[in-house]
């Protein structure tokens, strides 16, 4: 039986926003709690939240959530280190895990049904990676079979998982997720988000 763990990346400093995006309110929860709840309803477990900037205050929001938190001490160097930190911790918690699902805390329109669709697509296509397409790009949420873990663990600096998706397009099944293009990097993005609800 395949098992899937979840890694939520929430380590960034939100420099362009000027306030921790993890804590922005959205639909009566913070952006981070929003994605944590979606993840927990997908049935995948365990869930690891990777923290970095503002780790102490962000962790406070997660006290009552069924998640594990880990701090990436090198978070300023970029996403690569956070993916590596999250996956290493996930493998400590659950060494036999078959897949890892990568989520960002600033894509507010991720739904449980989207995640379930990704799990199904992975099973039906047999491909080791499933990712979402939006705009002219491919990216998170992204699901990786354990055969890809060594590549994820070798990411460094600013390199995200997109690098691996683009290197092996024939191994990736994709789902169209137009709302994936909506992420929160600036206060303008956030204001726009609030008008969409």
Buried (B, 14 or more C-beta within 10 A) or exposed (E): EEEBBBBBBBBBBBEEBEEBBBBBEBEEBBBBBBBBBBBBEBEBBBBBBBBBBBBEEBBEBBEEBEBBBBBBEBBEBBBBBBBBBBBBBBBEBBEEBBBBBBBBBBBBBBEBEBBBBBBEBBEEBEBBBBBBBBEEEBBBBBBBBBEBBEBBBEBEEEBBBBEBBEEEEEBBBBBEBEBBBBBBBEEEBBEEBEEEE
